[in-house]
Every structure is written in C-alpha cells, then in structure tokens.
Amino acid sequence: MLYWALIFFVVAVIAGIFGFGGIAAASAGIAKILFFIFLALCAIALVIRAMRGGSR
C-alpha cells in the first residue's frame, strides 16, 4: 500500500508541475489516504506483535 501511495504522490507532483490542478489534487488526496491507511495497519501490526511477545 505504501508503494501505491508513493505512485500517487509522484503522479501528483508531475501533474502539479505541468499545471493539471485537478489531477494533482486528486492524486495527492489518494496518496494521503493510502499513506494513513498504511500507517494505521503498521501500528496495529506492531501492537499485535507486542501483545504476542514474539521476536520474529
């Protein structure tokens, strides 16, 4: 998911450079949403791992 967030970020930057405001805003919004979903999933995974006491 982080990969897709980075892809949409790059699309937003390229679209912003060329002046496509609507496309840049949409891509940046999607990238932001995917990034926060990734962060939430990462935090949940860390909490579950800590609760299980696993070191792997």
Helices and strands as residue ranges (DSSP letters): H 2-18, H 21-52
